Amino acid sequence: MKENPDNEVVYFYLGFTHGGLGQYDEALNAYTNAIKYGKDNKELLPDVYFYRAGIYSAQRRYTESISDYTSAISYDKKMTGIL
């Protein structure tokens, strides 16, 4: 991360790792950075929103979760089959 601190892919996998470890606040921070730095990465954004929605859901933050699931679908209509 030191060489490329604004790499959205790194933040995505960092969020995925933190989420898997139950470190939800860290996961949310990483996913939010992935969105911030990857706003033009239309291939990655559906997955970032999808996984961040799952973290919000795990925290019982359902309004944010629904918003992120909606964003995921807006980037990739195939997400409707997953949800």
Rosetta blueprint (number, residue, H / E / L):
1 M L
2 K L
3 E L
4 N L
5 P L
6 D L
7 N L
8 E H
9 V H
10 V H
11 Y H
12 F H
13 Y H
14 L H
15 G H
16 F H
17 T H
18 H H
19 G H
20 G H
21 L L
22 G L
23 Q L
24 Y H
25 D H
26 E H
27 A H
28 L H
29 N H
30 A H
31 Y H
32 T H
33 N H
34 A H
35 I H
36 K H
37 Y H
38 G L
39 K L
40 D L
41 N L
42 K L
43 E L
44 L L
45 L H
46 P H
47 D H
48 V H
49 Y H
50 F H
51 Y H
52 R H
53 A H
54 G H
55 I H
56 Y H
57 S H
58 A H
59 Q L
60 R L
61 R L
62 Y H
63 T H
64 E H
65 S H
66 I H
67 S H
68 D H
69 Y H
70 T H
71 S H
72 A H
73 I H
74 S H
75 Y H
76 D L
77 K H
78 K H
79 M H
80 T H
81 G H
82 I L
83 L L
